[in-house]
Amino acid sequence: MEQRGCGAWLERRKWVAFMVALVLFWSGASAQIRYSISEELNEGTVVGNVAKDLGIDLSTLKDRGFRIVSGSTEPLFQVNRNDGILYLNRKIDREEVCEQRSLCLINLKTNPLEIHYVAVEVLDVNDHSPSFPEKEKRLDISESALQGARFQLLAAHDPDGGPFSVQQYKLSHNDHFRVEVKDRGEDGKMPFLVLQKPLDREAVRSHKLLLTAIDGGNPPRSGTIEITVDVLDVNDNTPVFTKDVYSVMLNENAPLGTTVIQVNATDLDGGVNGDIIYSFGNDVKSKLKKLFDLDTITGEITVKGPINFEEKDSYLIDIQASDQGPVPLTTEKSVIVKIVDVNDNAPEIEITSFSDATPEDSRPGTTVALITVNDLDSGLNGKVICSISEDVPFKLMPSLQDNMYSVVTKSPLDREKQAHYDVTIVAKDAGQPSLSSMKTVSVVVSDVNDNSPEFSLSPYTFHVTENNHPGAPVFSVSASDHDINENALISYHILREGGEGNNWASFFYINSESGNITALKSFDFETLKTFQFQVVATDSGTPSQSSNVTINVFILDQNDNAPVILHPVSTNGSAEGVEEIPRNVNAGHLVTKVRAYDADIGYNGWLLFSLQEVTDHSLFALDRYTGQIRTLRSFTETDEAEHKLVILVKDNGNVSLSATATVIINVVEPKEAFAASDVKSSVKDEEENSVTFYLIITLGSVSALFLISIIVIVVLIVMQCSKPTDYSSKYLQDTNYDGTLCHSIQYRSGDKRYMLVGPRMSIGSTIVPGSNGNTLVIPEHSRLASGEVRSLPVCNEYPPFRAGLVFRQ
């Protein structure tokens, strides 16, 4: 009757657990629900309506293929696609599914086009009875066993957990023994048989005891083991360990065979009753026996398997010492093995965040990367120190969290000096010996437009030959930028504003991409000799950077002007003249002097005189440099009275230009000469007054030009001296001339040397064919000891300042 009532109560409990314990714990974005059921429910038992609890329309279950997602094994649950009810596919044994876990939770996934999570908690039912590993156990206990002696018994096992596991042990009624229980935590309760009254083998040879293990169910379940105690005679001394506590420190990774500790026990009995053997305690697990070995004779514990501190830092080993008497006595002692951490794990560096590129204008302290460092060791072996090995503009900054660092800039970056850094991070622990690891972070420095374009020369100096063709390229400029990409894309333009220095900018056009400069007009050396303007180079960065350069332009002379005869000149403007000389003049008498002028300079303006036509070559000679006509000998009675001389005046250009003058020389008697002189004095005075008037005008104009030239030269010298590159001009005038306006000018520009030359050359000078034939190369022996260039005179009759520009490397 009592059993029938208990069975009905259990069935009701199952039904209540099934119908009432459906609990919906939570729902969220993944619509997770949770049910609770008891174990051992029959197949087909309803767990809950998943579709209803998840809010899924029943009509879509089939279309969506609503099902339980499971692996290859047979599923524990199934879902009905018609009504969305979750039911048991087979009976669940909690002990099989979850073993000894306190919480048995089965997670399911449903899949109606989206994943939903369903958790089913399997509640334990007291469906197992405690059981002993053996049905009976025999114990040999000496009759000399003292009161209070303890004998470890085999513990019962109950697959159920929690309150349904073994809770207590009961011993059948007897006069000599009682049972004590030792709680070993996760290992359960361990029964000990305690002698409470001395044994007398002569009275009772053996004792039959029944040990019952009872769980915490309601009603409780139980299991029994029969214990037979055989009373042995006399061996009444148990082994005694020499130490109360055995504790030892063992380094991890200790080699196999390493001695951990040696336990020692003694027995006061003699003979075999005093011979002791050692063994592991009954409760020592097999895993522990794989790590340690015990010598049964010596009690030495050695290393048998790999010891790893990171897996477990201490072990508790139960050791039994038993004598070999007829009734062996056993003493148990626990050995505590503490594992000492060895520095066997190098630090691990992990880059958790990284910036692809760092701008070169980043301020110091800008974060480049975040790293995490971890060491599996403990204590000093797990204490990690990080550093950067190279001398780079980066440093490590510790974070608020342990073992986290930031790689930041410590000084300004400059991509133009270095665009890429390999930052090696070294993590080193504090163990002995220490272990370290390295990680390299590649940092790319991105470009910022922080450099202005730079011209290849500053300033530029170019020479343009006069009469150039408009629209033809004359020279080019070039600039570079240390930046890259768009920041280094350069465009050019001519600065057309900003003062008198750029008045000549309209003469030129510049290609904005190539920097080629084209002249828009033809230049005339006689009108314009030199000028300057500015070119601006601008990059394409944002904001853009720019720089400018001064262009100095020098116009080179061409032989485009023919000589002009200044004397003799007739009243009608032709180059003709009449001279009268007495017949009695001596040799070397100066008859007259042909004067000429050439608007060109240098060799193009250097004039030479020659006799193109003469009546008598023996009477007259012409100085090729000065144009003076002199007699070669005295006149005789047979010499004619009239002589015609045609003088050719030509310059020294490559293609020389020339002019001719005609001089008629009348030879008269001395008296006639004087009379003619008196008669002509008045006429000649008038002519000379006219010529003088023109000469005054000419000399005044030339003097004005000369003064202007001197002022311009002085201004150029002052301006060029103020610049780092010496483009100043230095003019030296030679005052040694013989009545004509002779001069020489020396001009320097940087490491180049120019010379203004005239008709009179130094003896060692040489004419070199070149552009316009106006280049005079000064030989080495013509230099002074001080290193200056010896000046050459330029002679012309009336123009006070005409010279040629000579190039000298």
FENVEN-V945601 format. One record per backbone hydrogen bond with DSSP energy under -1.0 kcal/mol. NH is the residue of the N-H (numbers start at 1). CO is the residue of the C=O. Records with the same first field share a line. If there is no record, write none. Layout:
BEGIN
NH = CO, CO
END
This chain:
BEGIN
5 = 1
6 = 2
7 = 3
8 = 4
9 = 5
10 = 6
11 = 7
12 = 8
13 = 9
14 = 10
15 = 11
16 = 12
17 = 13
18 = 14
19 = 15
20 = 16
31 = 28
33 = 117
35 = 119
37 = 121
39 = 123
40 = 92
44 = 88
45 = 42
47 = 86
48 = 86
50 = 48, 84
51 = 84
53 = 49
54 = 50
56 = 51
60 = 57
61 = 58
64 = 60
66 = 61
69 = 109
78 = 87
80 = 85
84 = 80
86 = 48
87 = 78
88 = 45
89 = 76
97 = 93
98 = 94
101 = 98
106 = 120
108 = 118
110 = 116
111 = 67
112 = 114
116 = 110
118 = 108
119 = 33
120 = 106
121 = 35
122 = 104
123 = 37
127 = 125
131 = 157
137 = 226
139 = 228
141 = 230
143 = 232
145 = 142
148 = 195
149 = 146
151 = 193
153 = 191
157 = 131
164 = 161
165 = 162
167 = 214
168 = 214
170 = 212
172 = 210
178 = 194
180 = 192
182 = 190
184 = 188
187 = 184
188 = 185
190 = 182
192 = 180
193 = 151
194 = 178
195 = 149
196 = 176
197 = 176
204 = 200
207 = 229
209 = 227
211 = 225
212 = 170
213 = 223
214 = 168
215 = 221
223 = 213
225 = 211
226 = 135
227 = 209
228 = 137
229 = 207
230 = 139
231 = 205
232 = 141
235 = 233
236 = 234
240 = 266
242 = 264
248 = 336
250 = 338
252 = 340
253 = 307
257 = 303
258 = 255
260 = 301
261 = 301
263 = 299
266 = 240
273 = 270
274 = 271
277 = 322
278 = 296
279 = 320
281 = 318
284 = 281
289 = 285
290 = 286
292 = 288
293 = 302
295 = 300
299 = 295
301 = 261
302 = 293
303 = 258
304 = 291
305 = 291
311 = 308
312 = 308
315 = 337
317 = 335
319 = 333
320 = 279
321 = 331
322 = 277
323 = 329
324 = 272, 275
331 = 321
333 = 319
335 = 317
336 = 246
337 = 315
338 = 248
339 = 313
340 = 250
344 = 342
348 = 374
350 = 372
352 = 370
353 = 370
355 = 368
358 = 444
360 = 446
362 = 359
365 = 409
366 = 363
368 = 407
369 = 407
370 = 353
371 = 405
372 = 350
373 = 403
374 = 348
381 = 378
385 = 428
387 = 426
389 = 424
392 = 390
394 = 392
395 = 408
397 = 406
399 = 404
404 = 401
405 = 371
406 = 397
407 = 369
408 = 395
409 = 366
410 = 393
417 = 414
418 = 414
421 = 443
423 = 441
425 = 439
426 = 387
427 = 437
428 = 385
429 = 435
430 = 380, 383
437 = 427
439 = 425
441 = 423
443 = 421
445 = 419
446 = 358
450 = 448
454 = 480
456 = 478
460 = 550
462 = 552
464 = 554
466 = 556
467 = 523
471 = 519
472 = 469
474 = 517
475 = 517
477 = 515
480 = 454
487 = 484
488 = 485
489 = 486
491 = 538
492 = 512
493 = 536
495 = 534
502 = 499
503 = 500
505 = 502
507 = 504
508 = 505
509 = 518
511 = 516
515 = 511
517 = 475
518 = 509
519 = 472
520 = 507
527 = 524
528 = 524
531 = 553
533 = 551
535 = 549
536 = 493
537 = 547
538 = 491
539 = 545
540 = 486
547 = 537
549 = 535
551 = 533
552 = 460
553 = 531
554 = 462
555 = 529
556 = 464
560 = 558
564 = 597
566 = 595
567 = 595
570 = 574
573 = 570
576 = 574
577 = 662
579 = 664
581 = 666
583 = 668
585 = 582
588 = 631
589 = 586
591 = 629
592 = 629
594 = 627
595 = 567
597 = 564
604 = 601
605 = 602
608 = 650
609 = 624
610 = 648
612 = 646
613 = 646
619 = 616
620 = 616
621 = 630
623 = 628
627 = 623
629 = 592
630 = 621
631 = 589
632 = 619
643 = 665
645 = 663
646 = 613
647 = 661
648 = 610
649 = 659
650 = 608
651 = 657
652 = 603
659 = 649
661 = 647
662 = 575
663 = 645
664 = 577
665 = 643
666 = 579
667 = 641
668 = 581
673 = 669
674 = 670
675 = 671
676 = 672
677 = 673
678 = 674
679 = 675
680 = 676
684 = 680
685 = 681
686 = 682
687 = 683
688 = 684
689 = 685
690 = 686
691 = 687
692 = 688
693 = 689
694 = 690
695 = 691
696 = 692
697 = 693
698 = 694
699 = 695
700 = 696
701 = 697
702 = 698
703 = 699
704 = 700
705 = 701
706 = 702
707 = 703
708 = 704
709 = 705
710 = 706
711 = 707
712 = 708
713 = 709
714 = 710
715 = 711
716 = 712
717 = 713
718 = 714
719 = 715
720 = 716
721 = 717
722 = 718
723 = 720
737 = 735
741 = 796
742 = 740
743 = 794
745 = 756
747 = 754
749 = 752
750 = 726
752 = 749
753 = 808
754 = 747
756 = 745
758 = 793
765 = 762
768 = 775
773 = 770
774 = 771
777 = 766
782 = 779
783 = 780
784 = 788
787 = 784
794 = 743
796 = 741
797 = 596
808 = 753
END
